[in-house]
């Protein structure tokens, strides 16, 4: 009997969504997604309450929200330590290094042929594994996390950027040559703009990678703050609402980070077919 | 890989190894100098170089030390020994494959649902995308600990992390693949009065295969990463991730690097295996390039 309200809410949300999805406008699409998310959270809350699931296994959304509100300052210090100092610094350094390396490689076909397959291979490896080594080298503070992030984001961005710099077609390059454009001008005016869609593809992929690298590296040693540190110690004290509050912060930060890069992409590559609607 | 690329690739690899050796000498020299200063002696360069390349716990082990560590871990132990890298790799591999299978199945089923139901497309897809901005790897240890407290241990918790990471690439690739048949092909199916299941089985699924295989390569590498990170929380004593962690606790750098290389080799083999199956299947279907 106790399962009836759960099924009721599920069927209700489902029916509303089926009805809404027929309109297929921008507003209805957003609404459908929001209703789906709200239904899931409502179901979660109901299941936890009705079946009296212990907090240790799965806290209810309301408990997570309460913990989020109560631990604001802790969450903020962790956010600054892990996301702003570790992930963002590392991502910026890694992206900068990858772009410069890609331009350097671009001048030499020999390097292109030699480095690209290796770059592709390295990009597919479990690079998170280098975290213990870099923590050993750079110490426990955020610098070692940034170093892990640099290595993790370097190869995906490099591979995309090199592919992007080759993305111009022969006609365009010939045109630049017929105007007697020097290498610098054709790089600046033609190849770099043409590489932007590829570059942003790499940048978007690596936003989550950066967060993951910074947080996972903290499991190998960290000062007494940071999201990875908090998650592992809170799990040890079975303070699951706090852990979930950290997860909410990570999810929000990840979405925001991705959204910012995507918005920047829209500004920079407004001319690309994928941006048309 | 073309034969013409072989020379450039080998050159780059050679340069990497050379830089690695130089780095090992440089980074390990500090410790040797400290030791010499403490003993009140001087070390010359000709003494220093062989010393830096044979340390027990180097800051950066030399390539040949890693190679020896790898070889001893693979060939020097009985496969059933807990010191054998093959055994640890097998622990990781089994969870990876289980998670990969779950994730792939979930991704394909969700994709079929999304392609056939507009309400499912609009509800699930945005959240599937959002689920990927959650750094799931970061919460992997929590999932493991919580499941252990609920009495679930062993392969399953790790497989769930691996599945979570591998479902998304499969989902995205499959949705794209299932939607590739163009209007002309769909009309042809309709003129044969084919039902939805038939369109799915005869047209959509076959034309989605190239996309599926491209996704599978990404997904299996992701599943391996997920399993390794899932092995990090204390308590796990088996698997390549646990090897990394214990190596980091005891300062056994050679052990860390050997586990790392083992993981890299495993990833390379898995991706190559998928590539092989892909070529076979696509050639059978007459789609091979």
Contacts between the chains, C-beta under 8 A, distances in Angstrom:
chain1	res1	chain2	res2	distance
A	14	B	119	7.7
A	17	B	119	4.7
A	17	B	122	7.2
A	17	B	123	5.4
A	18	B	119	4.5
A	20	B	119	7.5
A	20	B	122	7.9
A	21	B	118	4.8
A	21	B	119	3.7
A	21	B	121	7.7
A	21	B	122	5.0
A	21	B	123	7.7
A	22	B	118	7.6
A	24	B	118	7.2
A	24	B	122	8.0
A	28	B	122	7.9
A	29	B	122	5.3
A	32	B	119	6.7
A	32	B	122	4.1
A	32	B	123	5.4
A	33	B	122	6.4
A	33	B	123	6.2
A	33	B	126	4.1
A	33	B	127	6.8
A	35	B	123	7.4
A	36	B	123	3.5
A	36	B	124	7.0
A	36	B	126	7.9
A	36	B	127	6.3
A	37	B	127	6.1
A	40	B	127	7.8
A	56	B	146	7.3
A	56	B	149	5.9
A	57	B	146	6.0
A	57	B	149	6.9
A	57	B	150	5.5
A	58	B	146	7.8
A	110	B	8	5.2
A	110	B	11	7.6
A	111	B	8	7.2
A	111	B	12	7.3
A	112	B	8	8.0
A	113	B	4	7.3
A	113	B	5	4.8
A	113	B	8	4.2
A	113	B	9	7.3
A	114	B	5	7.2
A	114	B	7	7.9
A	114	B	8	3.1
A	114	B	9	4.9
A	114	B	10	7.8
A	114	B	11	5.6
A	114	B	12	3.8
A	115	B	8	7.8
A	115	B	12	5.4
A	117	B	1	6.1
A	117	B	5	6.5
A	117	B	9	5.7
A	118	B	9	6.5
A	118	B	12	5.9
A	118	B	13	7.0
A	118	B	16	7.9
A	121	B	268	6.7
A	124	B	217	7.9
A	124	B	218	8.0
A	124	B	221	4.7
A	124	B	267	6.0
A	124	B	268	7.6
A	124	B	271	6.0
A	125	B	221	7.7
A	125	B	263	7.3
A	125	B	264	4.7
A	125	B	267	5.4
A	125	B	268	7.7
A	126	B	221	7.6
A	126	B	224	5.8
A	126	B	225	4.4
A	126	B	228	5.3
A	126	B	263	4.9
A	126	B	264	7.1
A	126	B	267	6.0
A	128	B	137	7.0
A	128	B	225	6.0
A	128	B	228	7.0
A	128	B	229	5.9
A	129	B	228	6.3
A	129	B	240	7.8
A	129	B	241	7.9
A	129	B	244	5.6
A	129	B	259	7.2
A	129	B	260	4.7
A	129	B	263	5.6
A	130	B	260	6.7
A	132	B	244	5.5
A	132	B	245	7.1
A	132	B	247	6.7
A	132	B	248	3.4
A	132	B	256	5.5
A	133	B	253	7.2
A	133	B	256	5.9
A	133	B	257	7.4
A	133	B	260	7.7
A	135	B	248	7.1
A	136	B	59	7.4
A	136	B	248	6.9
A	136	B	251	7.6
A	136	B	253	7.4
A	137	B	27	8.0
A	137	B	59	6.8
A	207	B	133	7.6
A	208	B	132	6.3
A	208	B	133	5.9
A	208	B	135	6.1
A	211	B	135	4.2
A	211	B	138	7.0
A	212	B	135	4.4
A	212	B	136	7.9
A	212	B	137	4.5
A	212	B	138	6.0
A	215	B	135	5.7
A	215	B	137	7.4
A	215	B	138	3.5
A	216	B	137	5.7
A	216	B	138	6.2
A	216	B	229	5.9
A	216	B	232	7.5
A	219	B	141	6.7
A	219	B	232	5.4
A	219	B	233	7.7
A	219	B	245	7.9
A	220	B	245	7.4
A	220	B	248	5.3
A	221	B	248	7.7
A	227	B	138	6.9
A	228	B	138	6.3
A	231	B	138	6.7
A	231	B	139	6.6
A	231	B	141	7.0
A	231	B	142	6.0
A	232	B	141	6.1
A	232	B	233	7.4
A	235	B	141	6.6
A	235	B	142	5.1
A	235	B	145	4.9
A	235	B	146	7.6
A	235	B	233	7.9
A	238	B	149	7.7
A	240	B	142	7.9
A	240	B	146	7.2
A	243	B	139	7.4
A	243	B	142	5.4
A	247	B	134	6.8
A	247	B	138	7.9
A	247	B	139	5.4
A	247	B	142	8.0
A	250	B	134	6.3
A	250	B	135	5.2
A	250	B	138	6.1
A	250	B	139	7.6
A	251	B	130	7.5
A	251	B	133	6.3
A	251	B	134	4.4
A	254	B	133	3.6
A	254	B	134	6.1
A	254	B	135	6.0
A	255	B	130	6.3
A	255	B	133	4.6
A	257	B	133	7.7
A	258	B	133	5.2
